[in-house]
Amino acid sequence: QVQLVESGGGLVQAGGSLRLSCAASGSFSRINVMGWHRQPPGKQRELVAQVINSGMNYADSVKGRFSISRDNAKNTVYLQMNSLEPEDTGVYYCYVQVYTYRYLSYWGQGTQVTVSS
């Protein structure tokens, strides 16, 4: 079993910044993917950014504003969000894919990010 602890959400004005973090703990051999998804109000969950081994990819809507990083020693992924816009409002979920004897995926409980105009 894997536990994910998220932190860093909150309320910020447009143009501001927030940093999310997600720490994974539990029983696994390695972490294959760490990333963030979000669910805007009334919309479906969507990928924001993820790190697959050493490669990173971002949703087009956040390129140039958000930066994802991973600390392998701490099994932690960070999402630095700059130049936030009201459209970035939503619940942000941490996501990991780990390998034990097979690949398994886990989601965090979600953290609210609200950007006021």
N, C-alpha and C positions, 0 to 999 in steps of 0.2 A: 504494500500500500504506500501511496505517496501523499504527502501533505503539502499544500501550497499556502503560503501566507503572503498576502498582498498588503501594500500600504502606499500612501502618497496621494490619494485622490483628494478632491475638495472643490471649493468654489473659487474661481479666479475671473478677473475681468479680461475681456478680449485684448489680445496682445501680450498677455502674461504667460507665465511658465509654470509647469508642474513636473515633478519627477515621480514616476511610479516604480515600485520595486516588488519583486516576487521571489521569495525564497522557497526552494524545494527541499524536502527532507523525506527520509523513509528508506525503503529497501529497493535498490535498483543497481544495475551494473554501470550504466552510463545514461546520460541524457542526450537524446538525439536532436530534439527540437525544443526551443523555448521561445515563446512569443506572446503577443497581446492581440486580442480581438476586442471589439466594442459593439455595443448595441444601443444605437440612438433611440430616443423615444418613438414608439410606434413603428420601428423598422427592424429588419432582421440583423442578426449578429454578422459582423464583417471583420475580415482580417485587417489589422493595423500594421503590424510589423512582426517579423520573426527572424530568429537566428537558427539556421540549420547547419550544424557543425560550425564552420567559420564563415559561412555565407549568410548574407542578410538580404531581406527583401521587404519592401514597403508598399502600402497602398498608395496609389497616385495622389490621393488627396492630402497625404501627409509628407510627401517627399520634400526635402529641403527644410522642413520645420521640426520633424520628430527624428530622434536618433535612438536606436536600440543598441544595448551592449550587454555582455554576459560575463560574469565572473565565475569561471569554472571551479575555482577553489571553494567558493561559497555556494555553488549551485544556485546562483541568483541572477535574475535578468532585470534589467532596468530599461525604462522608457523615458527619455528626456523629451518633454513636449514644450516647444517654444512657439511663439507667435500664435497662441491659441485663438481659435475662432469659435463663435457660438455653435457652428456646425460640428464641432468636436465634442459637444455635450453628449454624454451617454454613460452607460455602465461599462467599465473596462474589465475584461477578464484575462487573467493569466492562463496560459496554456502550455503544457509540456508533454512531450512524448518521450518515454523512457524505454530502456531495454533491460529486461531481466533475462528470461528465457524466451521472451517474445516482446513485440512492441505493444506498449499500453499508453493510453492518453488520459490526461487528467486536466480538470479545469479548476481555477480558483473560485472563490465565492463572489468575486466581483467588487469593484470599488467605483463609487460614483465620481464622475468628473462633470462639473457644471461650469460653463463659460458664459458669463453675462456680457451683453452688448453695451 
